[in-house]
Amino acid sequence: MKFGRMKSQRRNRLFLVTFLVVFSGIGVGLTMMALNENINLFYSPEEIVAGIAPVGKLIRAGGMVQNGSVQRSDVDLSVSFVVSDLRDAEFKVHYEGILPDLFREGQGVVARGVLSEDGEFTAREVLAKHDEKYMPPEVADVIAEAHADSKE
């Protein structure tokens, strides 16, 4: 018979290769699951108002802080403001903490937080542009779309 008992050295190699392949697959799978949970996608005000953004998940949202919309609490560090895409889409943001020094009305902002069922966004972190030339790419895209639509 051509195929007899496997030699012990070959059997040990087969077990080692099988062990490595199985546990490498498990490791890659667990890594992919961990990375998938840490992804927080950017949503424009239009997507948030349209209901495209997921409710209850950590996301990034941004646009322009609407003039006259910033309301600061007298008691604590709570702030609420409206973020707009310079068209008709806007949503309210609640944040508790110290805002960046460059945060002001009429400026671009990106907030990382959770969208509630009623459409209000609770931010965990607020980022403002850091100089006159830089604007987060996502916010720049939203503004460019708004200007393109207004020219048509």
Residue pairs with C-beta under 8 A, 6 or more apart in sequence:
6 14
40 57
40 58
40 59
40 60
40 112
41 59
41 60
42 59
42 60
42 61
42 62
42 110
42 138
43 52
43 53
43 59
43 60
43 61
44 61
44 62
44 63
44 85
44 89
44 138
44 141
44 142
44 145
45 61
45 63
45 83
45 84
45 85
45 89
45 90
45 91
45 142
46 85
46 87
46 89
46 142
47 53
48 61
48 89
48 91
48 115
48 119
48 121
49 89
49 90
49 91
49 119
50 89
53 59
53 61
53 115
54 115
55 115
55 116
55 117
56 114
56 115
56 116
56 117
57 114
57 115
58 112
58 113
58 114
58 124
59 112
59 113
59 114
59 115
60 110
60 111
60 112
60 138
61 83
61 91
61 93
61 110
61 111
61 113
61 115
61 121
62 83
62 108
62 109
62 110
62 111
62 136
62 138
62 139
62 142
63 83
63 84
63 85
63 86
63 90
63 108
63 109
63 139
63 142
63 143
64 83
64 84
64 85
64 86
64 106
64 107
64 108
64 109
64 139
64 143
65 81
65 82
65 83
65 84
65 103
65 104
65 105
65 106
65 107
65 108
65 109
66 81
66 82
66 83
66 84
66 90
66 105
67 105
67 106
68 105
69 81
69 82
69 105
70 79
70 80
70 81
70 105
71 79
71 80
71 81
72 78
72 79
73 79
76 96
77 96
77 97
77 98
78 94
78 95
78 96
79 94
79 95
79 96
79 99
80 92
80 93
80 94
80 95
81 92
81 93
81 95
81 105
82 90
82 91
82 92
82 93
83 90
83 91
83 92
83 93
83 109
83 111
83 121
84 90
85 142
85 143
85 145
85 146
86 142
86 143
86 146
86 147
87 146
87 149
87 150
91 119
91 120
91 121
92 119
92 120
92 121
93 111
93 113
93 120
93 121
93 122
93 123
93 126
94 120
94 121
94 122
94 123
95 111
95 113
95 122
95 123
95 126
97 126
99 126
99 128
100 126
100 127
100 128
101 128
102 128
102 129
102 130
103 109
103 126
103 128
104 128
107 128
107 129
108 128
108 129
108 135
108 136
108 139
108 140
108 143
109 126
109 127
109 128
109 129
109 139
110 126
110 127
110 136
110 138
110 139
111 121
111 123
111 125
111 126
111 127
112 123
112 124
112 125
112 126
112 127
113 121
113 122
113 123
113 124
113 125
114 121
114 122
114 124
115 121
115 122
116 122
127 136
129 135
129 136
129 139
135 143
